[in-house]
Amino acid sequence: MAKASSPAVELEVGDRTVRLSNPDRVYFPDHGWTKLDLAQYYLSVGDGIVRALRERPCMLHRFPEGLAGEKVHQKRIPHGAPPWLETVRLHFPRWNRTADELCVTELASVVWAVQMSTVEFHPWNSRRADTERPDEWRIDLDPMPDCDLATVKRVAHVAHEVLDELGITGYPKTSGGSGLHVYVRIEPEWPFGDVRRAALAFAREVERRADGEATTTWWRKDRDPSTVFVDYNQNARDHTIASAYSVRGVPDGTVSTPFTWDELDGIEPREWTLATVPARFAELGDLMSTIDDEAFRLDTLLEWAERDERDGAAPPPDPD
C-alpha cells in the first residue's frame, strides 16, 4: 500500500518560492516534529545558518524517511535541482572523481535542501574561491565515553585561555552532541596540511595545560576514556562537522548552537533544540555575526609545531 502523503506547501524565501512536498512527514518521532517544522526552524535562524554555510562546499546528511529510516551522506547535487541553486566542483584524488556540492549563498538553498530531506549541514572549512586553502580553523573538543560535560567545559576554558594569549578570537558552539567546538577565522593562506599541523600544535598546548583532562592521542583505543580528545583532524581536507545552527539527526533534534564564553559554565547543550533555539536566536541574534570581521594568522602555531617536532614530537599521522 502506498504511503499517504500530505499536500505540498510553497514557502516564500526571499525572492524564491520553494515547494515543500510531504510537509507533515514526521522526521523526529519522539516529538512529532515534521518536515515543515524543520523548514520553519531553518527559516527562523536564516541569517545564522547562511553565514555558517556561505560559499562553502557542503555535504548534506539526508533522512528521506525521517530519523526512523536510512541516513544518506550526499555530496553530489541531484539532477533536477533548480537552476538558481549554486554549486562548487570538488576533486577527490583518492578516487579521481569530482562532485558538484551545494554552495549556499542564500536561505532558499537551505530550504531547498530541507525539501530534499536534509537535516544536517556539514560544510568544508574552505570557500569556493579557493577550496584548497581553509579560512576556518576548527577546534573540536570530543569527549571520550566516560568524560562528563563539566570536564569538557574545563578543557574549553583552557582552550580559551590559550587563544587569548595568542590574541585570537574564537567563537564557541555546542556540537549538538556531547562535545563543544570553537571556530576561528583565519587568513586563507595555508593548505589543509599546514592548518591541521597548526591545529595539532594548539591541541598539544591545551593538553599540556589541562591537568590530564585533554589528550591528543591518535588511536581511540589508547585514549583515557575520561578525557577530552582535542580533535585536530577535523581540519583535514574533506573532513566536515555540523555547522553552527545545524539541527542534528538525533531523536531530540538538538542544534549545534553558538554561545558566548561568559555562558560556558551554565550551558546545557541538550536543551538547545529545533524547538527552543528559534526563541534564543530571536532574542540574541547570531552570536557568530562578527566572525568575519577579523582573520587571524597561524605563524605562531606553526612555530610551535616546529618546536614540538624538534623536541621529538611525532608529526600528525595521515588523515583517515
FENHURA-V13990 format. One record per residue. BURIAL is # if it has 9 or more other C-alpha atoms within 8 Angstrom, else .. Layout:
BEGIN
burial=BURIAL
burial=BURIAL
END
This chain:
BEGIN
burial=.
burial=.
burial=.
burial=.
burial=.
burial=#
burial=.
burial=#
burial=.
burial=.
burial=.
burial=.
burial=#
burial=.
burial=.
burial=.
burial=#
burial=#
burial=#
burial=#
burial=#
burial=#
burial=#
burial=#
burial=#
burial=#
burial=#
burial=#
burial=#
burial=.
burial=.
burial=.
burial=#
burial=#
burial=#
burial=#
burial=.
burial=#
burial=#
burial=.
burial=#
burial=#
burial=#
burial=#
burial=#
burial=#
burial=.
burial=#
burial=#
burial=#
burial=.
burial=#
burial=#
burial=#
burial=#
burial=#
burial=#
burial=#
burial=#
burial=#
burial=#
burial=#
burial=#
burial=#
burial=#
burial=#
burial=#
burial=.
burial=.
burial=#
burial=#
burial=#
burial=.
burial=#
burial=#
burial=.
burial=#
burial=.
burial=.
burial=.
burial=.
burial=.
burial=.
burial=.
burial=#
burial=#
burial=#
burial=#
burial=.
burial=#
burial=.
burial=.
burial=.
burial=.
burial=.
burial=.
burial=.
burial=.
burial=#
burial=#
burial=#
burial=#
burial=#
burial=#
burial=#
burial=.
burial=#
burial=#
burial=#
burial=#
burial=#
burial=#
burial=#
burial=#
burial=#
burial=.
burial=#
burial=#
burial=#
burial=#
burial=#
burial=#
burial=#
burial=#
burial=#
burial=#
burial=#
burial=#
burial=.
burial=.
burial=#
burial=.
burial=#
burial=#
burial=#
burial=#
burial=#
burial=#
burial=#
burial=#
burial=#
burial=#
burial=#
burial=#
burial=.
burial=.
burial=#
burial=.
burial=.
burial=.
burial=#
burial=#
burial=#
burial=#
burial=#
burial=#
burial=.
burial=#
burial=#
burial=#
burial=.
burial=#
burial=#
burial=#
burial=.
burial=.
burial=.
burial=#
burial=.
burial=#
burial=#
burial=#
burial=#
burial=#
burial=#
burial=#
burial=#
burial=#
burial=#
burial=#
burial=#
burial=#
burial=#
burial=#
burial=#
burial=#
burial=#
burial=.
burial=.
burial=#
burial=#
burial=#
burial=#
burial=#
burial=#
burial=#
burial=#
burial=#
burial=#
burial=#
burial=#
burial=#
burial=#
burial=#
burial=#
burial=#
burial=#
burial=.
burial=.
burial=#
burial=.
burial=.
burial=#
burial=#
burial=#
burial=#
burial=.
burial=.
burial=.
burial=.
burial=.
burial=.
burial=#
burial=.
burial=.
burial=#
burial=#
burial=#
burial=#
burial=#
burial=#
burial=#
burial=.
burial=#
burial=#
burial=#
burial=.
burial=.
burial=#
burial=#
burial=.
burial=#
burial=#
burial=#
burial=#
burial=#
burial=#
burial=#
burial=#
burial=.
burial=#
burial=#
burial=#
burial=#
burial=#
burial=#
burial=#
burial=#
burial=#
burial=#
burial=.
burial=.
burial=.
burial=#
burial=.
burial=.
burial=.
burial=.
burial=#
burial=#
burial=.
burial=#
burial=#
burial=#
burial=.
burial=#
burial=#
burial=#
burial=.
burial=#
burial=#
burial=.
burial=.
burial=.
burial=.
burial=#
burial=#
burial=.
burial=.
burial=.
burial=#
burial=.
burial=.
burial=.
burial=#
burial=#
burial=.
burial=#
burial=.
burial=.
burial=#
burial=#
burial=.
burial=#
burial=#
burial=.
burial=.
burial=#
burial=#
burial=.
burial=.
burial=.
burial=.
burial=.
burial=.
burial=.
burial=.
burial=.
burial=.
burial=.
END
